Amino acid sequence: MTSEATPAPRETLISSGDVPLLVLEQQGDPDKPLVVFLPGAIHLARVAYGYGAVAPEDFLAHWWAEAGHSFLAISYPLELAEPTFDTVDPHLSFGAYIGAIAGHIEAVVATWGLQRNVLVLGWSAAGNTAPRLTSELASRGVTLELFVSLAASPPIPGLVFGSPERASGWAAAPGSFTQSGLISKDGLRSFIPELEGTETRYGRTVIDNANYAANYVGNMPLNVFPGLDVQWVDGQLVVGHEGPLAESRGAVWSEYPVVAVLQPTWPTDARHSLTDRSTWGLIQTNMLASKRLDEATAKGLSTTDWRACTSIVTSAPQRLTRVIEGGHMFFFGVDGAKATVELVLELATEAKLIAAQLDRLLGA
């Protein structure tokens, strides 16, 4: 699709590594780490800062400004009812997208003279970015200090559809894709129940349905999120986890950053409410074991120190999880947005404490 791009006044259309991105940049205290927000499937990062007739305090960007942190929200190309991108390539690859994100994060850090460590908030399918983005940033001299899952899914096979058969059924279903090969904004789950639940919670509208449908959601390139276990390969739909898993580095525990979890509570987001702590806990414990406590290191510890390390590693998923009221969009609305920022800062402090405890025991 080709159309005239119309970003909002606060937004900027840029090109990073030849990938078009829509960004919101909000500069803060240079002594505090940059906070980056990445949206999930079929959504722009406008869900983190608002667009149209909305109240700023209902969104994360407002509360990160209040906390003094620089804030960067990055959107990949979507085909929207109200066009924002000039073009949307249905075959945009995950690797190109990750490289573009990492390149722009590094550019912002350098331009603003910020610390070269960042906090990344990944919502929903943006959990797919955690391992590969960590490596891409490291290659640019930037440390992904903490990745916070906002009801997010890591790139582990089967989490979204449950089986290759269900993934195949979705891919073959009428309405899953547009004629140009993009995932239809109506081809995945409906987020309207989340908006309605938020409206009930606050007794008012946070984003009206017409604004949301026109300016927040759109048709998306399939390959941006490999966790769906379906990809375009040489113009053909291919179902299976081998290619996506290899591209995402989802099973390479040592490439993940430290991960914290904000876990929702509403039954409208049952999978994340039930499983996020355990799903990310699997990754967290394996990451710490592979990076900090390989067999040689473990054998060199005293019995007392080994038991202390065991306690720290096995308790990390619990210590780095906070339950927050709401569904898949729990960070919408003044209470949810403010609480999300407060809990992320709390989790960042807890992650540093865990690292310091392991450093003392391991002599790092």
C-alpha positions as CSV (number, residue, x, y, z in Angstrom):
1,M,0.0,0.0,0.0
2,T,1.2,3.5,-0.8
3,S,-0.4,6.5,0.8
4,E,0.5,9.8,2.3
5,A,2.0,9.3,5.8
6,T,0.3,11.3,8.5
7,P,2.1,11.0,11.9
8,A,0.8,12.9,14.8
9,P,2.7,16.1,15.9
10,R,4.5,14.2,18.8
11,E,5.6,11.4,16.5
12,T,8.3,11.1,13.9
13,L,8.6,8.8,10.9
14,I,12.2,7.6,10.5
15,S,14.2,5.1,8.6
16,S,16.5,2.8,10.6
17,G,18.5,0.3,8.6
18,D,16.1,0.9,5.7
19,V,13.1,-0.1,7.9
20,P,10.5,2.6,8.4
21,L,9.6,3.2,12.1
22,L,7.2,5.5,13.8
23,V,8.7,6.8,17.0
24,L,7.8,8.9,20.0
25,E,10.9,10.3,21.7
26,Q,10.6,11.9,25.2
27,Q,13.9,13.1,26.7
28,G,14.5,12.9,30.5
29,D,17.2,12.8,33.1
30,P,20.5,11.6,31.5
31,D,21.4,9.9,34.8
32,K,18.4,7.5,34.5
33,P,18.2,4.7,31.9
34,L,16.2,5.0,28.8
35,V,12.9,3.2,28.8
36,V,11.8,1.6,25.5
37,F,8.3,0.4,24.7
38,L,7.7,-2.1,22.0
39,P,4.1,-3.0,20.9
40,G,2.6,-6.4,20.2
41,A,0.8,-7.7,17.1
42,I,-1.3,-5.5,14.9
43,H,-0.8,-2.4,17.2
44,L,1.2,0.8,17.0
45,A,3.1,1.9,20.1
46,R,0.4,4.6,20.4
47,V,-1.0,2.4,23.0
48,A,1.8,3.7,25.3
49,Y,1.3,7.4,24.7
50,G,-2.1,8.0,23.1
51,Y,-3.5,9.5,19.9
52,G,-6.5,11.6,19.2
53,A,-9.0,12.7,21.9
54,V,-7.4,11.0,24.9
55,A,-6.1,12.1,28.3
56,P,-2.3,11.9,28.6
57,E,-2.4,10.6,32.1
58,D,-4.1,7.4,30.8
59,F,-0.8,6.4,29.1
60,L,2.7,5.2,30.1
61,A,4.5,8.1,28.4
62,H,3.0,10.6,30.9
63,W,4.1,8.6,33.9
64,W,7.6,8.0,32.6
65,A,8.0,11.7,32.2
66,E,6.8,12.1,35.8
67,A,9.4,9.6,36.9
68,G,12.1,11.6,35.0
69,H,13.1,8.8,32.6
70,S,13.7,9.3,28.9
71,F,11.1,7.3,27.0
72,L,11.1,5.9,23.5
73,A,8.2,4.2,21.9
74,I,8.8,2.4,18.6
75,S,6.2,1.1,16.1
76,Y,6.9,-1.2,13.2
77,P,5.0,-0.6,9.9
78,L,1.3,-1.2,9.9
79,E,-1.4,-0.6,7.2
80,L,-3.9,1.5,9.1
81,A,-7.4,2.8,8.2
82,E,-5.9,6.3,8.6
83,P,-2.5,5.8,6.9
84,T,0.6,6.5,8.9
85,F,3.4,4.7,6.9
86,D,4.1,5.4,3.2
87,T,4.5,1.7,2.5
88,V,4.2,-1.6,4.4
89,D,6.3,-4.5,3.2
90,P,4.4,-7.8,3.9
91,H,7.8,-9.7,3.9
92,L,9.6,-7.4,6.5
93,S,11.8,-9.9,8.4
94,F,12.2,-10.2,12.1
95,G,16.0,-9.7,11.8
96,A,15.6,-6.5,9.9
97,Y,13.1,-5.2,12.4
98,I,15.3,-6.1,15.4
99,G,18.3,-4.5,13.7
100,A,16.3,-1.3,13.1
101,I,15.1,-1.1,16.7
102,A,18.6,-1.7,18.1
103,G,20.1,0.9,15.7
104,H,17.6,3.6,16.7
105,I,17.9,2.9,20.4
106,E,21.7,3.2,20.2
107,A,21.3,6.5,18.2
108,V,19.0,8.0,20.9
109,V,21.3,6.9,23.7
110,A,24.3,8.5,21.9
111,T,22.5,11.7,20.9
112,W,21.0,12.4,24.3
113,G,24.2,11.3,26.2
114,L,22.3,8.7,28.2
115,Q,23.7,5.7,30.1
116,R,24.4,2.8,27.8
117,N,22.0,0.5,29.5
118,V,18.2,0.5,28.8
119,L,15.0,-0.9,30.2
120,V,12.7,-2.5,27.5
121,L,9.0,-3.0,28.0
122,G,7.7,-5.6,25.6
123,W,3.9,-5.9,25.3
124,S,2.2,-9.0,24.1
125,A,4.0,-10.5,21.0
126,A,6.9,-8.1,21.6
127,G,8.1,-10.6,24.0
128,N,9.5,-12.3,20.9
129,T,12.2,-9.7,20.7
130,A,13.9,-10.4,24.1
131,P,16.9,-12.6,23.1
132,R,17.7,-11.3,19.7
133,L,17.4,-7.6,20.7
134,T,19.7,-8.2,23.7
135,S,22.4,-9.5,21.3
136,E,21.8,-6.8,18.7
137,L,22.1,-4.0,21.4
138,A,25.2,-5.7,22.9
139,S,26.9,-5.6,19.5
140,R,26.3,-1.8,19.6
141,G,27.7,-1.4,23.1
142,V,24.3,-1.0,24.8
143,T,23.2,-3.3,27.6
144,L,19.6,-4.4,27.8
145,E,19.5,-4.2,31.6
146,L,16.0,-5.5,32.2
147,F,13.3,-6.7,29.8
148,V,9.8,-6.4,31.4
149,S,7.0,-8.6,30.0
150,L,3.7,-6.7,29.8
151,A,1.5,-9.7,29.3
152,A,4.1,-10.8,26.7
153,S,5.0,-14.1,25.0
154,P,8.6,-15.2,24.5
155,P,9.5,-16.8,21.1
156,I,8.9,-20.3,22.4
157,P,7.0,-22.7,20.0
158,G,3.3,-23.4,20.6
159,L,2.5,-20.6,23.0
160,V,0.1,-18.8,20.7
161,F,-1.7,-21.5,18.8
162,G,-0.8,-24.6,20.9
163,S,0.1,-26.9,18.0
164,P,1.2,-26.8,14.4
165,E,-2.2,-28.0,13.4
166,R,-3.9,-25.0,15.0
167,A,-1.3,-22.7,13.4
168,S,-2.1,-24.2,10.0
169,G,-5.8,-23.8,10.6
170,W,-5.4,-20.2,11.4
171,A,-3.2,-19.5,8.4
172,A,-5.7,-21.2,6.1
173,A,-8.8,-19.5,7.5
174,P,-10.5,-16.9,5.4
175,G,-9.8,-13.4,6.7
176,S,-6.4,-14.2,8.4
177,F,-4.5,-12.3,5.7
178,T,-5.2,-9.4,3.4
179,Q,-4.8,-9.7,-0.4
180,S,-1.3,-8.1,-0.1
181,G,-0.1,-10.8,2.3
182,L,-0.4,-8.9,5.6
183,I,-2.0,-10.4,8.7
184,S,-5.4,-8.8,8.9
185,K,-6.0,-6.6,11.9
186,D,-9.2,-8.7,12.3
187,G,-7.4,-12.0,11.8
188,L,-6.1,-12.4,15.4
189,R,-7.9,-12.0,18.7
190,S,-10.3,-9.1,19.3
191,F,-9.1,-6.5,21.7
192,I,-12.5,-4.8,22.0
193,P,-13.3,-6.7,25.3
194,E,-10.1,-5.2,26.8
195,L,-11.3,-1.7,25.9
196,E,-14.7,-2.4,27.2
197,G,-13.3,-3.8,30.5
198,T,-11.1,-0.7,30.8
199,E,-14.2,1.5,30.3
200,T,-16.1,-0.4,33.0
201,R,-13.1,-0.1,35.4
202,Y,-12.8,3.6,35.1
203,G,-16.4,4.5,34.3
204,R,-15.4,6.4,31.2
205,T,-13.8,5.8,27.8
206,V,-10.0,5.7,27.6
207,I,-9.9,5.2,23.8
208,D,-13.2,5.3,21.9
209,N,-13.7,2.4,19.5
210,A,-13.6,4.5,16.3
211,N,-10.3,6.1,17.2
212,Y,-8.8,2.8,18.2
213,A,-9.9,1.0,15.0
214,A,-8.6,3.8,12.7
215,N,-5.4,4.9,14.5
216,Y,-4.1,2.2,16.8
217,V,-4.5,-1.1,15.0
218,G,-3.7,-2.3,11.4
219,N,-2.6,-5.0,9.1
220,M,0.9,-6.3,9.9
221,P,3.8,-8.1,8.3
222,L,3.7,-11.8,9.4
223,N,7.4,-12.3,9.9
224,V,7.8,-9.5,12.4
225,F,6.9,-12.0,15.2
226,P,8.3,-15.5,14.8
227,G,6.4,-16.8,17.8
228,L,3.4,-17.4,15.7
229,D,5.2,-20.4,14.1
230,V,4.0,-19.3,10.7
231,Q,6.3,-17.4,8.2
232,W,6.5,-16.2,4.6
233,V,9.4,-18.1,3.0
234,D,10.1,-17.3,-0.7
235,G,6.5,-16.2,-1.1
236,Q,5.0,-19.3,0.5
237,L,3.4,-19.8,3.9
238,V,5.4,-22.2,5.9
239,V,4.1,-23.6,9.2
240,G,6.6,-25.0,11.8
241,H,8.8,-23.8,14.6
242,E,12.3,-24.6,13.3
243,G,12.8,-21.5,11.2
244,P,11.2,-19.0,13.5
245,L,12.9,-20.5,16.6
246,A,16.3,-20.2,14.9
247,E,15.7,-16.7,13.8
248,S,14.4,-15.5,17.2
249,R,17.1,-17.4,19.2
250,G,14.3,-18.3,21.5
251,A,15.9,-21.4,22.9
252,V,19.4,-19.9,23.4
253,W,19.0,-19.2,27.1
254,S,22.3,-17.3,27.4
255,E,21.1,-14.7,24.9
256,Y,18.2,-13.6,27.1
257,P,18.5,-10.6,29.4
258,V,17.2,-10.5,32.9
259,V,13.4,-10.7,32.6
260,A,10.7,-9.4,34.9
261,V,7.0,-10.0,34.6
262,L,3.9,-7.9,35.1
263,Q,1.1,-10.5,35.2
264,P,-2.5,-9.5,34.5
265,T,-5.5,-10.8,36.4
266,W,-8.6,-10.6,34.2
267,P,-10.1,-13.8,32.6
268,T,-10.2,-11.9,29.3
269,D,-6.4,-12.6,29.2
270,A,-6.5,-16.1,30.7
271,R,-3.3,-17.5,29.2
272,H,-1.1,-14.6,30.4
273,S,-2.8,-14.5,33.7
274,L,-2.3,-18.2,34.3
275,T,1.1,-18.8,32.7
276,D,3.4,-15.8,32.4
277,R,5.2,-16.3,35.7
278,S,6.0,-19.9,34.8
279,T,6.7,-19.3,31.1
280,W,9.2,-16.5,31.8
281,G,10.4,-18.3,34.9
282,L,11.7,-21.2,32.7
283,I,13.7,-18.7,30.8
284,Q,14.9,-16.8,33.8
285,T,16.3,-19.7,35.7
286,N,18.0,-21.2,32.6
287,M,19.4,-17.8,31.7
288,L,20.9,-17.4,35.1
289,A,22.2,-20.9,35.2
290,S,23.9,-20.7,31.8
291,K,25.4,-17.2,32.3
292,R,26.3,-17.3,36.0
293,L,26.4,-20.9,37.3
294,D,27.9,-23.3,34.8
295,E,29.1,-26.7,36.1
296,A,32.7,-25.6,36.7
297,T,31.6,-22.6,38.7
298,A,29.1,-24.6,40.7
299,K,31.7,-27.2,41.6
300,G,34.0,-24.5,42.9
301,L,31.6,-23.2,45.5
302,S,31.4,-24.2,49.1
303,T,28.2,-26.1,50.2
304,T,26.9,-23.0,51.9
305,D,27.5,-20.8,48.9
306,W,26.0,-23.3,46.5
307,R,22.9,-23.5,48.6
308,A,22.6,-19.7,48.7
309,C,23.0,-19.5,44.9
310,T,20.4,-22.2,44.4
311,S,18.0,-20.3,46.6
312,I,18.6,-17.0,44.6
313,V,18.2,-18.6,41.2
314,T,15.1,-20.7,42.0
315,S,13.4,-17.8,43.7
316,A,14.1,-15.3,40.9
317,P,10.9,-15.9,39.0
318,Q,8.9,-15.1,42.1
319,R,10.9,-12.1,43.1
320,L,10.8,-10.7,39.6
321,T,7.0,-11.0,39.1
322,R,4.3,-8.6,40.1
323,V,0.6,-9.1,39.7
324,I,-1.3,-6.1,38.4
325,E,-5.0,-5.6,38.1
326,G,-6.3,-5.7,34.5
327,G,-6.3,-7.7,31.3
328,H,-4.1,-7.7,28.3
329,M,-4.1,-3.8,28.3
330,F,-3.6,-3.4,32.0
331,F,-1.4,-0.4,31.4
332,F,-4.3,1.6,29.9
333,G,-6.0,4.2,32.2
334,V,-4.6,6.4,34.9
335,D,-4.4,3.7,37.6
336,G,-2.9,1.0,35.3
337,A,-0.4,3.3,33.6
338,K,0.8,4.8,36.9
339,A,1.0,1.4,38.6
340,T,2.9,-0.1,35.7
341,V,5.6,2.5,35.9
342,E,5.9,2.1,39.7
343,L,6.1,-1.6,39.5
344,V,8.7,-1.6,36.6
345,L,10.9,0.6,38.8
346,E,10.4,-1.7,41.7
347,L,11.3,-4.7,39.6
348,A,14.5,-2.9,38.3
349,T,15.6,-2.5,41.9
350,E,14.9,-6.1,42.7
351,A,16.8,-7.3,39.6
352,K,19.9,-5.3,40.7
353,L,19.6,-6.8,44.2
354,I,19.6,-10.3,42.7
355,A,22.6,-9.5,40.6
356,A,24.5,-8.1,43.6
357,Q,23.7,-11.1,45.7
358,L,25.1,-13.5,43.0
359,D,28.1,-11.2,42.5
360,R,29.0,-11.5,46.2
361,L,28.7,-15.3,46.2
362,L,30.6,-15.7,42.9
363,G,33.2,-13.1,43.4
364,A,32.2,-11.2,40.3
